[in-house]
């Protein structure tokens, strides 16, 4: 799926942009949550690294959604 704003700013383009922004925010919150979970002192180093890798992947997913808006 690729979100692109329509050149005339119609409501369809605005809805696509809003959907992309909502998805980016969701992935950004997930990345923050995973990083927070990785701070738990009860975790092993392996568990912490796994959570941090997942946080990085969520951050990249968020960036993808934002890039989709900018490609207009």
Biotite code that builds the C-alpha atoms (Angstrom):
import biotite.structure as struc

atoms = struc.array([
    struc.Atom([0.000, 0.000, 0.000], chain_id="A", res_id=1, res_name="UNK", atom_name="CA", element="C"),
    struc.Atom([1.306, 3.408, -0.904], chain_id="A", res_id=2, res_name="UNK", atom_name="CA", element="C"),
    struc.Atom([-0.205, 6.625, 0.437], chain_id="A", res_id=3, res_name="UNK", atom_name="CA", element="C"),
    struc.Atom([0.185, 9.674, -1.721], chain_id="A", res_id=4, res_name="UNK", atom_name="CA", element="C"),
    struc.Atom([-1.523, 12.989, -1.393], chain_id="A", res_id=5, res_name="UNK", atom_name="CA", element="C"),
    struc.Atom([-3.503, 14.073, -4.388], chain_id="A", res_id=6, res_name="UNK", atom_name="CA", element="C"),
    struc.Atom([-2.140, 17.209, -6.059], chain_id="A", res_id=7, res_name="UNK", atom_name="CA", element="C"),
    struc.Atom([-5.393, 19.126, -5.668], chain_id="A", res_id=8, res_name="UNK", atom_name="CA", element="C"),
    struc.Atom([-5.713, 18.463, -1.946], chain_id="A", res_id=9, res_name="UNK", atom_name="CA", element="C"),
    struc.Atom([-9.024, 16.654, -2.240], chain_id="A", res_id=10, res_name="UNK", atom_name="CA", element="C"),
    struc.Atom([-10.565, 14.783, 0.653], chain_id="A", res_id=11, res_name="UNK", atom_name="CA", element="C"),
    struc.Atom([-9.338, 11.385, -0.585], chain_id="A", res_id=12, res_name="UNK", atom_name="CA", element="C"),
    struc.Atom([-5.730, 12.565, -0.445], chain_id="A", res_id=13, res_name="UNK", atom_name="CA", element="C"),
    struc.Atom([-6.275, 14.115, 2.968], chain_id="A", res_id=14, res_name="UNK", atom_name="CA", element="C"),
    struc.Atom([-7.741, 10.860, 4.274], chain_id="A", res_id=15, res_name="UNK", atom_name="CA", element="C"),
    struc.Atom([-4.784, 8.906, 2.881], chain_id="A", res_id=16, res_name="UNK", atom_name="CA", element="C"),
    struc.Atom([-2.351, 11.309, 4.548], chain_id="A", res_id=17, res_name="UNK", atom_name="CA", element="C"),
    struc.Atom([-4.251, 11.074, 7.833], chain_id="A", res_id=18, res_name="UNK", atom_name="CA", element="C"),
    struc.Atom([-4.148, 7.283, 7.624], chain_id="A", res_id=19, res_name="UNK", atom_name="CA", element="C"),
    struc.Atom([-0.412, 7.324, 6.942], chain_id="A", res_id=20, res_name="UNK", atom_name="CA", element="C"),
    struc.Atom([0.178, 9.672, 9.880], chain_id="A", res_id=21, res_name="UNK", atom_name="CA", element="C"),
    struc.Atom([-1.929, 7.502, 12.167], chain_id="A", res_id=22, res_name="UNK", atom_name="CA", element="C"),
    struc.Atom([0.040, 4.421, 11.142], chain_id="A", res_id=23, res_name="UNK", atom_name="CA", element="C"),
    struc.Atom([3.345, 6.238, 11.676], chain_id="A", res_id=24, res_name="UNK", atom_name="CA", element="C"),
    struc.Atom([2.248, 7.323, 15.161], chain_id="A", res_id=25, res_name="UNK", atom_name="CA", element="C"),
    struc.Atom([1.164, 3.790, 16.022], chain_id="A", res_id=26, res_name="UNK", atom_name="CA", element="C"),
    struc.Atom([4.518, 2.346, 14.978], chain_id="A", res_id=27, res_name="UNK", atom_name="CA", element="C"),
    struc.Atom([6.379, 5.124, 16.814], chain_id="A", res_id=28, res_name="UNK", atom_name="CA", element="C"),
    struc.Atom([4.451, 4.362, 20.027], chain_id="A", res_id=29, res_name="UNK", atom_name="CA", element="C"),
    struc.Atom([5.257, 0.676, 19.583], chain_id="A", res_id=30, res_name="UNK", atom_name="CA", element="C"),
    struc.Atom([8.962, 1.493, 19.247], chain_id="A", res_id=31, res_name="UNK", atom_name="CA", element="C"),
    struc.Atom([8.841, 3.586, 22.432], chain_id="A", res_id=32, res_name="UNK", atom_name="CA", element="C"),
    struc.Atom([7.025, 0.817, 24.287], chain_id="A", res_id=33, res_name="UNK", atom_name="CA", element="C"),
    struc.Atom([9.549, -1.796, 23.199], chain_id="A", res_id=34, res_name="UNK", atom_name="CA", element="C"),
    struc.Atom([12.448, 0.417, 24.292], chain_id="A", res_id=35, res_name="UNK", atom_name="CA", element="C"),
    struc.Atom([10.775, 0.948, 27.638], chain_id="A", res_id=36, res_name="UNK", atom_name="CA", element="C"),
    struc.Atom([10.312, -2.806, 28.049], chain_id="A", res_id=37, res_name="UNK", atom_name="CA", element="C"),
    struc.Atom([13.991, -3.348, 27.196], chain_id="A", res_id=38, res_name="UNK", atom_name="CA", element="C"),
    struc.Atom([14.914, -1.293, 30.288], chain_id="A", res_id=39, res_name="UNK", atom_name="CA", element="C"),
    struc.Atom([13.531, -3.976, 32.599], chain_id="A", res_id=40, res_name="UNK", atom_name="CA", element="C"),
    struc.Atom([16.446, -5.126, 34.791], chain_id="A", res_id=41, res_name="UNK", atom_name="CA", element="C"),
    struc.Atom([14.992, -8.644, 34.984], chain_id="A", res_id=42, res_name="UNK", atom_name="CA", element="C"),
    struc.Atom([15.675, -9.278, 31.298], chain_id="A", res_id=43, res_name="UNK", atom_name="CA", element="C"),
    struc.Atom([18.634, -11.192, 29.988], chain_id="A", res_id=44, res_name="UNK", atom_name="CA", element="C"),
    struc.Atom([20.970, -9.461, 27.562], chain_id="A", res_id=45, res_name="UNK", atom_name="CA", element="C"),
    struc.Atom([19.539, -11.583, 24.745], chain_id="A", res_id=46, res_name="UNK", atom_name="CA", element="C"),
    struc.Atom([15.968, -10.553, 25.596], chain_id="A", res_id=47, res_name="UNK", atom_name="CA", element="C"),
    struc.Atom([16.994, -6.892, 25.818], chain_id="A", res_id=48, res_name="UNK", atom_name="CA", element="C"),
    struc.Atom([18.723, -7.059, 22.424], chain_id="A", res_id=49, res_name="UNK", atom_name="CA", element="C"),
    struc.Atom([15.685, -8.709, 20.856], chain_id="A", res_id=50, res_name="UNK", atom_name="CA", element="C"),
    struc.Atom([13.387, -5.963, 22.134], chain_id="A", res_id=51, res_name="UNK", atom_name="CA", element="C"),
    struc.Atom([15.749, -3.260, 20.920], chain_id="A", res_id=52, res_name="UNK", atom_name="CA", element="C"),
    struc.Atom([15.912, -4.847, 17.451], chain_id="A", res_id=53, res_name="UNK", atom_name="CA", element="C"),
    struc.Atom([12.118, -4.969, 17.377], chain_id="A", res_id=54, res_name="UNK", atom_name="CA", element="C"),
    struc.Atom([12.014, -1.306, 18.439], chain_id="A", res_id=55, res_name="UNK", atom_name="CA", element="C"),
    struc.Atom([14.340, -0.412, 15.568], chain_id="A", res_id=56, res_name="UNK", atom_name="CA", element="C"),
    struc.Atom([12.125, -2.315, 13.125], chain_id="A", res_id=57, res_name="UNK", atom_name="CA", element="C"),
    struc.Atom([9.054, -0.474, 14.434], chain_id="A", res_id=58, res_name="UNK", atom_name="CA", element="C"),
    struc.Atom([10.883, 2.831, 14.018], chain_id="A", res_id=59, res_name="UNK", atom_name="CA", element="C"),
    struc.Atom([11.716, 1.933, 10.413], chain_id="A", res_id=60, res_name="UNK", atom_name="CA", element="C"),
    struc.Atom([8.093, 1.039, 9.778], chain_id="A", res_id=61, res_name="UNK", atom_name="CA", element="C"),
    struc.Atom([7.059, 4.426, 11.135], chain_id="A", res_id=62, res_name="UNK", atom_name="CA", element="C"),
    struc.Atom([9.550, 6.132, 8.831], chain_id="A", res_id=63, res_name="UNK", atom_name="CA", element="C"),
    struc.Atom([8.172, 4.166, 5.872], chain_id="A", res_id=64, res_name="UNK", atom_name="CA", element="C"),
    struc.Atom([4.690, 5.552, 6.497], chain_id="A", res_id=65, res_name="UNK", atom_name="CA", element="C"),
    struc.Atom([6.060, 9.099, 6.764], chain_id="A", res_id=66, res_name="UNK", atom_name="CA", element="C"),
    struc.Atom([8.089, 8.668, 3.573], chain_id="A", res_id=67, res_name="UNK", atom_name="CA", element="C"),
    struc.Atom([4.943, 7.537, 1.792], chain_id="A", res_id=68, res_name="UNK", atom_name="CA", element="C"),
    struc.Atom([3.408, 10.964, 2.444], chain_id="A", res_id=69, res_name="UNK", atom_name="CA", element="C"),
    struc.Atom([6.487, 12.842, 1.289], chain_id="A", res_id=70, res_name="UNK", atom_name="CA", element="C"),
    struc.Atom([6.595, 11.054, -2.076], chain_id="A", res_id=71, res_name="UNK", atom_name="CA", element="C"),
    struc.Atom([4.093, 13.389, -3.637], chain_id="A", res_id=72, res_name="UNK", atom_name="CA", element="C"),
])
